[in-house]
Amino acid sequence: MFEKLDRFIKDNSEEILITGGWGEDKISELEQKLNVSFREELKIFIRRYGLLMGYGVEIAVCGKNGGSRMVEATQNYRKAGLDERYLVIEGDGELAYCLDNESGKIINWGLDNLEVYPVADNLESFILADLEEAKDNW
């Protein structure tokens, strides 16, 4: 899992920052804050990367300081009606890209209509497409 993303990171190491991963204690803490058990691919992401930034893309599941924008954003969007099965991977205030914690797919959810739109089949393909597009526009 994440082999293509690992290859992209290696090939673009000058432009990619990874803060480092976290262990099971931190994963459990994040799960408790959101009252869910994470899918295995999200746990792997947290263990391997924690926070990944490059070409203007930032996937901030859990940074070096232990804070989690994913947890904060998910809690905020839940107050606005986001279903509990979704975890916010990226959000800009009006819309959020979320991991469907049941299916593993990535969806787009907007505050304007509270609708769900499919975006990617899995976390790796979403992050990789995001990074590749950003790199092309860099």
CYANA upper distance limits for C-alpha pairs under 8 A (distance plus 0.5 A):
  1 MET  CA     41 GLU  CA      7.97
  2 PHE  CA      6 ASP  CA      6.50
  2 PHE  CA    124 GLU  CA      6.40
  3 GLU  CA      7 ARG  CA      6.73
  4 LYS  CA      8 PHE  CA      6.75
  4 LYS  CA    124 GLU  CA      8.33
  4 LYS  CA    128 LEU  CA      8.22
  5 LEU  CA      9 ILE  CA      6.64
  5 LEU  CA    124 GLU  CA      7.08
  5 LEU  CA    127 ILE  CA      8.27
  5 LEU  CA    128 LEU  CA      6.46
  6 ASP  CA     10 LYS  CA      6.64
  7 ARG  CA     11 ASP  CA      6.58
  8 PHE  CA     12 ASN  CA      6.55
  8 PHE  CA    128 LEU  CA      8.25
  9 ILE  CA     13 SER  CA      5.95
  9 ILE  CA     16 ILE  CA      6.81
 12 ASN  CA     16 ILE  CA      6.80
 13 SER  CA     17 LEU  CA      8.12
 15 GLU  CA     54 GLY  CA      6.02
 15 GLU  CA     55 TYR  CA      7.11
 16 ILE  CA     52 LEU  CA      7.68
 16 ILE  CA     53 MET  CA      6.18
 16 ILE  CA     54 GLY  CA      4.90
 16 ILE  CA     55 TYR  CA      7.93
 17 LEU  CA     51 LEU  CA      8.49
 17 LEU  CA     52 LEU  CA      6.29
 17 LEU  CA     53 MET  CA      5.60
 17 LEU  CA     54 GLY  CA      6.75
 18 ILE  CA     49 TYR  CA      6.13
 18 ILE  CA     50 GLY  CA      7.56
 18 ILE  CA     51 LEU  CA      6.14
 18 ILE  CA     52 LEU  CA      5.18
 18 ILE  CA     53 MET  CA      7.02
 19 THR  CA     49 TYR  CA      6.95
 19 THR  CA     50 GLY  CA      6.59
 19 THR  CA     51 LEU  CA      5.97
 19 THR  CA     52 LEU  CA      7.36
 19 THR  CA     63 GLY  CA      6.89
 19 THR  CA     64 LYS  CA      6.43
 20 GLY  CA     47 ARG  CA      8.15
 20 GLY  CA     48 ARG  CA      6.95
 20 GLY  CA     49 TYR  CA      5.45
 20 GLY  CA     50 GLY  CA      5.89
 20 GLY  CA     51 LEU  CA      7.51
 20 GLY  CA     64 LYS  CA      7.77
 21 GLY  CA     45 PHE  CA      8.19
 21 GLY  CA     46 ILE  CA      5.94
 21 GLY  CA     47 ARG  CA      4.68
 21 GLY  CA     48 ARG  CA      5.13
 21 GLY  CA     49 TYR  CA      5.16
 21 GLY  CA     50 GLY  CA      4.89
 21 GLY  CA     51 LEU  CA      8.21
 22 TRP  CA     26 LYS  CA      6.60
 22 TRP  CA     27 ILE  CA      7.63
 22 TRP  CA     46 ILE  CA      6.35
 22 TRP  CA     47 ARG  CA      5.17
 22 TRP  CA     48 ARG  CA      7.86
 22 TRP  CA     49 TYR  CA      8.47
 22 TRP  CA     50 GLY  CA      6.83
 22 TRP  CA     62 CYS  CA      8.48
 23 GLY  CA     27 ILE  CA      6.94
 23 GLY  CA     46 ILE  CA      8.43
 23 GLY  CA     47 ARG  CA      6.37
 24 GLU  CA     28 SER  CA      6.53
 25 ASP  CA     29 GLU  CA      6.75
 26 LYS  CA     30 LEU  CA      6.75
 26 LYS  CA     66 GLY  CA      8.48
 27 ILE  CA     31 GLU  CA      6.65
 27 ILE  CA     43 LYS  CA      7.35
 27 ILE  CA     46 ILE  CA      7.81
 28 SER  CA     32 GLN  CA      6.58
 29 GLU  CA     33 LYS  CA      6.83
 30 LEU  CA     34 LEU  CA      6.99
 30 LEU  CA     68 SER  CA      8.39
 30 LEU  CA     71 VAL  CA      7.42
 31 GLU  CA     35 ASN  CA      6.17
 31 GLU  CA     36 VAL  CA      5.73
 31 GLU  CA     37 SER  CA      6.14
 31 GLU  CA     38 PHE  CA      7.08
 32 GLN  CA     36 VAL  CA      7.15
 33 LYS  CA     71 VAL  CA      7.71
 34 LEU  CA     71 VAL  CA      7.22
 34 LEU  CA     74 THR  CA      8.34
 34 LEU  CA     75 GLN  CA      7.75
 36 VAL  CA     85 ARG  CA      8.48
 38 PHE  CA     42 LEU  CA      6.71
 38 PHE  CA     43 LYS  CA      6.92
 38 PHE  CA    101 ASN  CA      7.05
 39 ARG  CA     43 LYS  CA      7.05
 39 ARG  CA    101 ASN  CA      6.47
 39 ARG  CA    102 GLU  CA      8.03
 39 ARG  CA    104 GLY  CA      7.80
 40 GLU  CA     44 ILE  CA      6.66
 41 GLU  CA     45 PHE  CA      6.67
 41 GLU  CA    123 LEU  CA      7.96
 42 LEU  CA     46 ILE  CA      6.71
 42 LEU  CA    123 LEU  CA      8.30
 43 LYS  CA     47 ARG  CA      6.63
 44 ILE  CA     48 ARG  CA      6.42
 45 PHE  CA     49 TYR  CA      6.03
 45 PHE  CA     50 GLY  CA      6.99
 46 ILE  CA     50 GLY  CA      4.92
 46 ILE  CA     51 LEU  CA      8.16
 46 ILE  CA     61 VAL  CA      7.19
 46 ILE  CA     62 CYS  CA      7.40
 50 GLY  CA     60 ALA  CA      7.49
 50 GLY  CA     61 VAL  CA      6.29
 50 GLY  CA     62 CYS  CA      5.37
 50 GLY  CA     63 GLY  CA      6.32
 50 GLY  CA     64 LYS  CA      8.18
 51 LEU  CA     58 GLU  CA      7.90
 51 LEU  CA     59 ILE  CA      6.27
 51 LEU  CA     60 ALA  CA      5.03
 51 LEU  CA     61 VAL  CA      6.15
 51 LEU  CA     62 CYS  CA      6.10
 51 LEU  CA     63 GLY  CA      5.76
 51 LEU  CA     64 LYS  CA      8.38
 52 LEU  CA     57 VAL  CA      8.49
 52 LEU  CA     58 GLU  CA      6.33
 52 LEU  CA     59 ILE  CA      5.74
 52 LEU  CA     60 ALA  CA      6.92
 53 MET  CA     57 VAL  CA      6.00
 53 MET  CA     58 GLU  CA      4.90
 53 MET  CA     59 ILE  CA      6.89
 53 MET  CA     60 ALA  CA      8.45
 54 GLY  CA     58 GLU  CA      7.18
 54 GLY  CA    131 LEU  CA      7.50
 55 TYR  CA    131 LEU  CA      7.24
 55 TYR  CA    134 ALA  CA      6.05
 55 TYR  CA    135 LYS  CA      6.11
 55 TYR  CA    138 TRP  CA      6.85
 56 GLY  CA    134 ALA  CA      7.26
 57 VAL  CA    130 ASP  CA      7.56
 57 VAL  CA    131 LEU  CA      6.88
 57 VAL  CA    134 ALA  CA      7.48
 58 GLU  CA     90 GLU  CA      8.20
 59 ILE  CA     89 ILE  CA      6.83
 59 ILE  CA     90 GLU  CA      7.02
 59 ILE  CA    127 ILE  CA      8.41
 60 ALA  CA     68 SER  CA      7.14
 60 ALA  CA     69 ARG  CA      6.25
 60 ALA  CA     70 MET  CA      6.87
 60 ALA  CA     89 ILE  CA      7.85
 60 ALA  CA     90 GLU  CA      8.42
 61 VAL  CA     68 SER  CA      5.96
 61 VAL  CA     69 ARG  CA      6.62
 61 VAL  CA     70 MET  CA      5.54
 61 VAL  CA     71 VAL  CA      8.13
 61 VAL  CA     89 ILE  CA      7.57
 62 CYS  CA     66 GLY  CA      6.44
 62 CYS  CA     67 GLY  CA      6.21
 62 CYS  CA     68 SER  CA      4.84
 62 CYS  CA     69 ARG  CA      7.36
 62 CYS  CA     70 MET  CA      7.83
 63 GLY  CA     67 GLY  CA      6.25
 63 GLY  CA     68 SER  CA      6.83
 68 SER  CA     72 GLU  CA      6.89
 69 ARG  CA     73 ALA  CA      6.28
 70 MET  CA     74 THR  CA      6.39
 70 MET  CA     87 LEU  CA      7.43
 70 MET  CA     88 VAL  CA      5.95
 70 MET  CA     89 ILE  CA      6.34
 70 MET  CA     90 GLU  CA      8.08
 71 VAL  CA     75 GLN  CA      6.58
 71 VAL  CA     87 LEU  CA      8.24
 71 VAL  CA     88 VAL  CA      8.10
 72 GLU  CA     76 ASN  CA      6.72
 73 ALA  CA     77 TYR  CA      6.55
 73 ALA  CA     88 VAL  CA      6.59
 73 ALA  CA     91 GLY  CA      7.61
 74 THR  CA     78 ARG  CA      6.49
 74 THR  CA     82 LEU  CA      8.41
 74 THR  CA     86 TYR  CA      8.18
 74 THR  CA     87 LEU  CA      6.11
 74 THR  CA     88 VAL  CA      5.57
 75 GLN  CA     79 LYS  CA      7.04
 76 ASN  CA     80 ALA  CA      7.39
 77 TYR  CA     81 GLY  CA      6.98
 77 TYR  CA     82 LEU  CA      5.95
 78 ARG  CA     82 LEU  CA      4.79
 78 ARG  CA     83 ASP  CA      6.98
 78 ARG  CA     84 GLU  CA      7.40
 80 ALA  CA    111 LEU  CA      7.72
 81 GLY  CA    114 LEU  CA      7.71
 82 LEU  CA     86 TYR  CA      7.53
 82 LEU  CA    109 TRP  CA      8.34
 82 LEU  CA    114 LEU  CA      7.94
 85 ARG  CA    100 ASP  CA      6.36
 85 ARG  CA    101 ASN  CA      5.80
 85 ARG  CA    102 GLU  CA      6.95
 86 TYR  CA     98 CYS  CA      6.10
 86 TYR  CA     99 LEU  CA      6.03
 86 TYR  CA    100 ASP  CA      5.19
 86 TYR  CA    101 ASN  CA      6.30
 87 LEU  CA     98 CYS  CA      5.58
 87 LEU  CA     99 LEU  CA      5.63
 87 LEU  CA    100 ASP  CA      7.13
 87 LEU  CA    101 ASN  CA      7.32
 88 VAL  CA     96 ALA  CA      6.69
 88 VAL  CA     97 TYR  CA      6.37
 88 VAL  CA     98 CYS  CA      4.77
 88 VAL  CA     99 LEU  CA      6.95
 89 ILE  CA     96 ALA  CA      7.93
 89 ILE  CA     97 TYR  CA      6.16
 89 ILE  CA     98 CYS  CA      5.70
 89 ILE  CA     99 LEU  CA      7.02
 90 GLU  CA     96 ALA  CA      6.22
 90 GLU  CA     97 TYR  CA      5.59
 90 GLU  CA     98 CYS  CA      7.44
 91 GLY  CA     95 LEU  CA      6.32
 91 GLY  CA     96 ALA  CA      4.57
 91 GLY  CA     97 TYR  CA      6.57
 92 ASP  CA     96 ALA  CA      7.03
 94 GLU  CA    110 GLY  CA      6.45
 94 GLU  CA    111 LEU  CA      5.94
 94 GLU  CA    112 ASP  CA      7.66
 95 LEU  CA    108 ASN  CA      7.38
 95 LEU  CA    109 TRP  CA      6.04
 95 LEU  CA    110 GLY  CA      4.65
 95 LEU  CA    111 LEU  CA      6.46
 96 ALA  CA    108 ASN  CA      6.14
 96 ALA  CA    109 TRP  CA      5.70
 96 ALA  CA    110 GLY  CA      6.81
 97 TYR  CA    106 ILE  CA      7.11
 97 TYR  CA    107 ILE  CA      6.13
 97 TYR  CA    108 ASN  CA      5.09
 97 TYR  CA    109 TRP  CA      6.90
 98 CYS  CA    106 ILE  CA      5.94
 98 CYS  CA    107 ILE  CA      5.79
 98 CYS  CA    108 ASN  CA      6.79
 98 CYS  CA    109 TRP  CA      7.76
 99 LEU  CA    104 GLY  CA      6.63
 99 LEU  CA    105 LYS  CA      6.43
 99 LEU  CA    106 ILE  CA      5.14
 99 LEU  CA    107 ILE  CA      7.03
 99 LEU  CA    122 ASN  CA      8.44
 99 LEU  CA    123 LEU  CA      7.49
100 ASP  CA    104 GLY  CA      5.68
100 ASP  CA    105 LYS  CA      5.89
100 ASP  CA    106 ILE  CA      6.47
100 ASP  CA    107 ILE  CA      7.48
101 ASN  CA    105 LYS  CA      8.37
104 GLY  CA    121 ASP  CA      7.64
104 GLY  CA    122 ASN  CA      6.00
104 GLY  CA    123 LEU  CA      7.54
105 LYS  CA    118 PRO  CA      7.92
105 LYS  CA    119 VAL  CA      8.18
105 LYS  CA    120 ALA  CA      6.42
105 LYS  CA    121 ASP  CA      5.13
105 LYS  CA    122 ASN  CA      5.18
105 LYS  CA    123 LEU  CA      7.43
106 ILE  CA    118 PRO  CA      6.79
106 ILE  CA    119 VAL  CA      5.98
106 ILE  CA    120 ALA  CA      5.50
106 ILE  CA    121 ASP  CA      6.77
106 ILE  CA    122 ASN  CA      6.48
106 ILE  CA    123 LEU  CA      7.03
106 ILE  CA    126 PHE  CA      7.53
107 ILE  CA    116 VAL  CA      6.70
107 ILE  CA    117 TYR  CA      5.83
107 ILE  CA    118 PRO  CA      4.90
107 ILE  CA    119 VAL  CA      5.51
107 ILE  CA    120 ALA  CA      7.45
108 ASN  CA    116 VAL  CA      6.27
108 ASN  CA    117 TYR  CA      5.54
108 ASN  CA    118 PRO  CA      6.79
108 ASN  CA    119 VAL  CA      6.83
109 TRP  CA    114 LEU  CA      6.70
109 TRP  CA    115 GLU  CA      6.25
109 TRP  CA    116 VAL  CA      5.40
109 TRP  CA    117 TYR  CA      7.04
110 GLY  CA    114 LEU  CA      5.70
110 GLY  CA    115 GLU  CA      6.71
110 GLY  CA    116 VAL  CA      7.93
119 VAL  CA    126 PHE  CA      8.09
120 ALA  CA    125 SER  CA      6.99
120 ALA  CA    126 PHE  CA      5.99
121 ASP  CA    125 SER  CA      7.37
121 ASP  CA    126 PHE  CA      8.07
122 ASN  CA    126 PHE  CA      6.83
123 LEU  CA    127 ILE  CA      6.71
124 GLU  CA    128 LEU  CA      6.46
125 SER  CA    129 ALA  CA      6.45
126 PHE  CA    130 ASP  CA      6.60
127 ILE  CA    131 LEU  CA      6.63
128 LEU  CA    132 GLU  CA      6.52
129 ALA  CA    133 GLU  CA      6.52
130 ASP  CA    134 ALA  CA      6.65
131 LEU  CA    135 LYS  CA      6.49
132 GLU  CA    136 ASP  CA      6.70
133 GLU  CA    137 ASN  CA      6.88
134 ALA  CA    138 TRP  CA      6.45
